[in-house]
Amino acid sequence: MALRTGIAVLATFAYLAATGSAAATDPVIGAAGDIACASFTATSSSCQQQATSNLLVAGGYSKVLSLGDQQYENGTLSDFNKYYEASWGRVKAITAPIPGNHEYQTSGASGYYDYFGALAGPRGKGYYSFDLGTWHLIGLNSNCSKVSCSAGSLQEQWLRSDLAAHPRECTLAFFHHANLTAPTTALRQAFFDAGGDVILTGHNHVYRRHVLRDANLNANPAGYREFIVGTGGKSVSGTPFGILQLTLRSGSYDWKFISIAGATGDTGSAPCSPGGSPPTAPTAAFSATPRSGTAPLNVSFTDQSTGAPSSWAWDFQNDGIVDSNAQNPSFQYTAPGSYSVKLTVANGAGSSSRTEAGYITVSPGGGSTSVTYTPTDDAYVRSNFPDENTGTAPTLRAYKSSTAQTDSFLRFAVGAPAGSISSAKLRLFVRDASPNGGVLFSADPNWSESVLTWNSRPPIGTTTIASAGSVVAGTWIEFDVTALVSGQGAYSFVLRGASGDVAYYDSEETANKPQLVVTTG
């Protein structure tokens, strides 16, 4: 990992001095992906999961990394229990899995999570980390249409925080999709920025070892080495079935590809990456828009800090109270005045603060008055879980595929306005990004979050109010619903999914509750 500052020559010298037979404490792992057919009939070109698992059972490994597409074709629990269990299931107790695209052929990869349980990390996320010997290992979810991989996503922010919190000399990441067969550039960039050493992938049914590369797959001597090991049993293209064996030394690693015939193929040894630079504390910086206006003034703040911060603390009135921990938050100033703003950022190497005095100027509102309402009820419903109730969930969601739909309902009780309503804005805080945040409709207000399900959802309006378009994590989005809010009463809205990349919003159970801002005058 990029915690060393010595030049490549010194790192190589140290590595050469240290190599020899593996120390008794050096962990040895076996890895492959693209594993089990839904069949026990093996041929020379398919369904060799039993043979590859024999290598694992006989290998005495410290850990087995299962690189996704564990169970074809659809990752159902019944197939996992029948076929995967009879082969690679024999080393399940020492397995660290990550999901592949075939696991998601069953809704929510439920067969995968049910089979592996706690071994798979937090259910629904598919990413987690652990230490093994002197190494830090990170399992990631490269099914980016299911769990976002984009810059600023929950997964990418978690990865940067995890890397900062575990400054090991050597680091390995493993996920399913090789090269850029999924949009994993942001995850790869975070790994590269931290000086990560080894990436293991599958998806392509081959064995390949690449030169040291950067996140855009360009050769770079300070980069990471990627091994593609899609040879776990399902089928192969031009390479034998087998597993990759890695010996994780202190400061280096050895690799060996072992075929089901017992033959040793590609072998080698290398030091952990000598490139990169040691981690440094971030430097806080930010911008805001607008910086002046009449009350109530909604201001969007943008983090412009350098040095890869992993946490943010915003004080929008410089009164010593942290108002938000989002990277790019919004804040409503309700009273006239001149406001100083303070941002504190931190990572594993330290912290930095920046205060801008008199940064936001709020003028009297000229007689207009705004009242912000939060939902009396909110919940999401899913067509593939028609009797599920999510009334206490911390998120709202919008998702659409050819086989499933997820919609989020919100209900507000608006009091008697102080005058004529001039505007009404529905505001939602984006928890995780999506290229299409959903489409807003009105809904019948006669429902309750405690009993709402897909089967009991209220009637939905037929006219589109607005489309969210692309949404960015850590920001507020706003819909103009003035035409629908006429005075005191109950108002209900539904945000319908429009993309296979799930959009996540904070619900009323969080600090960033949905808002209906009603302005009069």
N, C-alpha and C positions, 0 to 999 in steps of 0.2 A: 504493500500500500504506500501512498505517497507521503509517508511520514519521515522518510529518510532523505537527507540532504546530500549524501555523498554522490559523486558522479558515477556514471555507469562503470568505469574502469575499477573503481574501488569496490563497488557492489559485486562485480563479477569476481574480483580477487577473493573477497570474503566468502562468496558462494563456493568457489573452487576449493578453498581451504576447508570448508565445512562438509563437502559431499563425501560420500562413502556409503556404507550400509546404513539403512534406516535405524535411527535410535529406537530403543524399546518403547519409548513414549510417543513416537511419531504415529498419528492415526493414518490408517489406510482406508480409503473409501472406494466403493464401486458405483458406477453410474451408467444409466442409459434411459432412453425414453421410447415411446411408440412401441408398446409392449404386447398386450394380450389380445389375441383373437377371441371371438365368441365361439371357439371350437377347440377340441383337443387333438384334432388331426393335423399333424405337422407335415409340411412338404419342404423341399429344398429351398423354396422361395417365400414361405409364409408360415405363420403360427409356430414360431420356435421359442415361445416364451418359457417353456419348460427347460429347454437347453440353456438359455441365458441365465435362468434362475439357478440352475445347477452350479454355475460358476460362482454365483453369490453365496450359495449355501456352503460351498467348499472353501470359499476364500477367507473366512475368518475376519470379515471387514468390521471396522469400527462404526461405519455408517453407510447406508445405501441411499443414493439420491435418485429418486424416480422422476424423470424429466417430462412428465405430461403425456397425454394420450395413453394412460395406463390401460384402459379397457375399451376396446372397439365393440360395436361401432358407435354406441350411444351412451356409454358410461353409466348404465343402469346399475342399481345396487344388486339386483339378482345376478347380473353378469359378473360384477366384481366378486361376489361371494362364490360364484361357481368356477370362473376361469382364472382371474387374477389371483384369487386366494390359493388355488392349487399350485401356482407357480411362484410368482414373486411374493405372494402372501406368506410364504415360508420365512421371509426375512422382514415381515411387516414391522416387527417390534423395533427394528433399527432403521426404519425407512423415514426419510424426510421427503415428502412428495410436493409437487406443485401441479396445478391443473393444466390440461391441454384443451384444445378446442373440442375434441370429441367428448370430454367430460361435460361440456356445456350443451351437448345434444339432448341431455336431460335437464329440464328447467332448473336454473340456479346451480347446476353441477351438484344436485342433491345426492346422487348416488355416490359421487366422489367424497363429499363431506360426511355422509353417513358411514361410509366404509372406513375412512381413515380417522374420523373423529378428531381428537386433539392433536394428532400428528400433523394435520393439515393447517394448523394455526387457526386464527379467528375465522369462524364460518362466514362465508360470503366475501371475504377479502382475498384470501389465497396468497398473502405475503406475510413473512415472519423472518426471524433471524435467530441464530444461536452460535455459540463458540464451540470449536472442536480443536483440542490441543492449543496451539498458539494462533490458530486461524479463526477468523470470523466468517461465517457462512450466512448468505442471505437468499431466501427463496422469494421469488417475485411472480406476479400474475401477469403474463403477457397477453391475456385475452382482453385486449384494450377496449373492445366494444362492450364488454361486461363490467370490467373494473378499469377505470380510466388510467392510462399511462402517461398522459400529457403533462407538460410543464405546469406546475401549480396544482396538479391533482392531489388528492389525499395520498395516493400511493407514492408519488414522486416526492412530496414533502416528507412523508414518513421515511423514505429511503435516505434522503439527505440528513435527516435528524439521526437516523440509526447509524449512518456512517460517521457522523460527527461524534456520536456518543460512544463509538467502539473503534478507537484509533489503533487498530492492530497493524502489525508489520505486513501481514499477508491477508488478503480478503478474496473470497470467492462468491460469486452470484450465480444462481441457477434459475432458469425459467424455460418455457417450452419453445417459443418461436425463434428459430435460427436467423442469423443475419438481420434483415429488416422485413421478414415475412409478416411481421406485425409492427405497428408504429411505436417501437420501443426506444426511439432516439433519446427522449428526455430521460428515461431510466438509465440508458447507457451513458448519457452525458454526466449524470450525477455520479455514477460509478467511476467514470474516467476522471472527473474533477477531484474525487477523493483518492485517486491513485490505486484503484482496484486492480487486481492481478489476473484473475481467471474467471471466465464466464462459461458455463455449461448449458447447452441447449439441445433440442431435438427437432421435431416437426419434419424436417427433411430426413428421409429414411436412408441416411448415409453416415459414414464416419469421416469427419474432416477436422484437421487442426490448422488454424489460421496463424499468420504472423501477428505480432503485436500491432494493435489497431486502436484508433480513436472511436468516438461514438458514431461517426459518419462512415465507419469502416475503411478509413484511410490508414495506410501503414504508418505507425508511429512508435519509435523505440521506447517511449514513455507510456505506452498504452497497455491494454489488457490482452490476454490470449484467449480466444474463443475455441472451444471444442464442440463440434456438433456430433451428438451420439444418438442418432435416431435408429439404433440397431437392436432394440430390446426384444424383438420377436415378431412383430406384425408382418413386416415385409422389408426388403432392402433393395437398393438400387446401386449395383456395381461394387458393393462392399459386403463383407461377410457379416452375419449376425454376431453380436458379442457385446462386451461391456468395456468401459474405460476404467482403469484402476489408477487412482492418484494417491501418492504418498505425500502427506502434508507435513513437510519439515518446518523447522524454525528458520524462516528466511528463504525458503526455496520449496520446490516441489518436483516430484518425479511422475511421469505418466507412462502408461503402458496400455495398449489396446489388446484385449484378449478375445480371440474368436471362440465360438462354441466348439470348435475342433481342438481347442487347447493351445492353438498356435499364438505366438506373440507377434503382433504387427508393429504399428508405430510405437516407438519408445523415445524417451528423452528426459532431460532434466533442465531446470531453469531456476534462476533466482527470482524472488519477488521483484516487482517493478522498481527499478532505481530512479525512474523519472518522476516528474511532478515536483511539487514544492510542499513544504510542511504547511499544515493548516494554520491560518491566521484568523485573528478576531475580525469580525465584520465591521464595516464603517456605515453608520446609519445615514440615510438620506431619503427624502420623500418629496412628493409634489401633491397638489390638490386642485380640484376644479369643481365648482367655481370657488374663488377665494373671497368673494364679496357678493352681497345681495340682501334682499329683505327677508325678515323673519316670517315663517320658518324657512331656514335655508338648509337644503340637503347637499352635503359636500362628499365627494368621492375622493378618497386618499389612495395614492399609488406608492408602494414601496420602491425606492430606487437605490437601496443599500447595495454595497459591494461586499465580496468576501463570503458569499453563500451562507447567510444567516439561516438558522433553523427554527427560530422563535421570534415573535414580534409582540411588543407591548405598547399600545397607543394611549396617550393621555391627551384628549382633544381640547381640554380646557386648562391644562397644566395645573391641575389642582391636587396632584398626587394620587388620583384615582385612575386605575387602568380601565379604559372604556372598551377596548377590543384587543383580541389576540390574533385576529385575522391578518393575513399579509396585506391585503388590499381592501380595507373596510370602507364603509360609508357611515356618516354621522349627521344627525339633524340638530341644528342650532335653533332653539325656539325663542330665545330672548336676544334683543339687540345688545351689541357690545363688540369689543375687540378681544380676540381669543388667541392665546399662545398655544402651540401644539408641540408635544414631545413624543418622539419615537425612540424606543430602546430595542435593539436587536442583539441576538446572541447566537453563538454556536459552541461547539465543544472546545474552541480555543479561547473564548472570551466574549466580551460584550461591548457595546458602544451605544451612546445616546446622542440625539440631536434635538435641540429645542429651537423653534422659530417663533420669535416674539411678535405679537400682534399680527399673526399670520392670516387669520380669518376675521373679516369685518362684516358684522350683521347689522343692518339698518332696521328701523321700525317698519312694520308691515303695512302701514298705510290703511289700517282699518280692517284688513283681512285677518281671519282667525282660522287656525288649523287644529283639528282634533285627530289624534292617532288612535285607532282602534286595533286591538289584537283579536285573533279569532276566539270565538266561543267554542268552536269545534274545528278540528282538521284531522285528516287521515288520508292515506292512499289505499287504493283497491287494485287487485291484480286478477286478470281474467283466468290465469292458470292456477290461482288459489282462490276460488270463488267464494269460499266461506271464511276467509281470513279477515280478522279485524286488527287494525293497526292504530287504534285511537290514542295509544300512549307512546307511539314510536317517536324518536327524535328527528326523523326526517320525513319529508314529502318527496315523492318521486314521480318522474314522467318517463315513460319508455314505450316503445312500440316495435314489434317485429312481425313477421308473417304469421306467427303462431300465438303471440301474447301481447297484452295491452296493460299498461299501468297508468292510472289516473289519480290525481290528488284533488280532494275536495276541501274547500275552506268556507266557513260560515261566520259572518260578522253581525253583531247587533249594534246598529247605529242609533245614537240618541237624537233628541230633537235638536236640529241645527240652530245656530245663533242668528242665521239670516239665510239669504239665498245661496245655495250651493254653487260655487264657481268651478270647483274641480274635485275629483275623487281619484286617488291613485292607489292601486294595489301594489305592494312592494314585497319581494321575496329575497331572502339571502341565499346565495348560491354556495352550497357546501362542496360540490364536486362538478367540474366542468363537463360540458357536452356541446357538440356542434349544433344541436337543436334542442333548446330547453323546453319545448312544448308549445301547445296552442291553447289559448284561454277561451272558455265559454261560460255562460251563465248556467246556473243549476237551480232546481227547486230547493228552497231553504228548509223544507220539512224533513230533516234527518238529524241524527245524533252520532257523534264520533264513537260512542261506546258500543254501538251495534252496527255501524256501517260496514258492509261487505260489498264485493262485486255484485252478488245476487240481489242485495237490498239497496243498491245505489239509487239516488233519486233521478227523475227525468232531467235530461241535459238539453240546453238550448241548441238550436240548429245554426245560429249565426256566430261566426268567429269574431271574438272581440279583438284579439291581437295575437301575434306570434312572437315568441321570445327570441327566436334566432339563436345564434351562438352565445353561450353563457360562460362566464369566467369565474372560477372558484374564488371565494373571499370577497365577492362584490354583491351589491344589491341590483336587482332588475326591477323595472317599474312598468306597470300596465295602466293605461288611462281608461278608467271605468266610469267616467263622469256621466255618460249617457244612461247608465244603469242605476245610479244612486240618486234618488229624487228627494229623500227626506228620511224621517225616522222609520226604522223597520229592520227586518232581517234580510241580509243579502248573502247569496251563496254563489261561489265560483268553482269551476273545475278546470284544472290544468291537465290537458290530455297529452299523453306521450306522442312524440312524432319522430323519434330516432331510436335506433338500436343501441346507441350509447346512452346509458341511463343518466338523466339529470337529477341531481340530489339537491334539495333545499332544506333549510332548517325549519322545523315545525314549532308550534307554540310551546313545546316542552323544552326549548332551548333559550339561550340568552338573546339570540337574533330572531325573535318571533316575527312571523308575517305581520304586515301592517296594512291597514286601510286608512289612508290619510285623506280626511274630508276637510276641504277649505271653503269657508264662506266669506262673502264680502267682495 
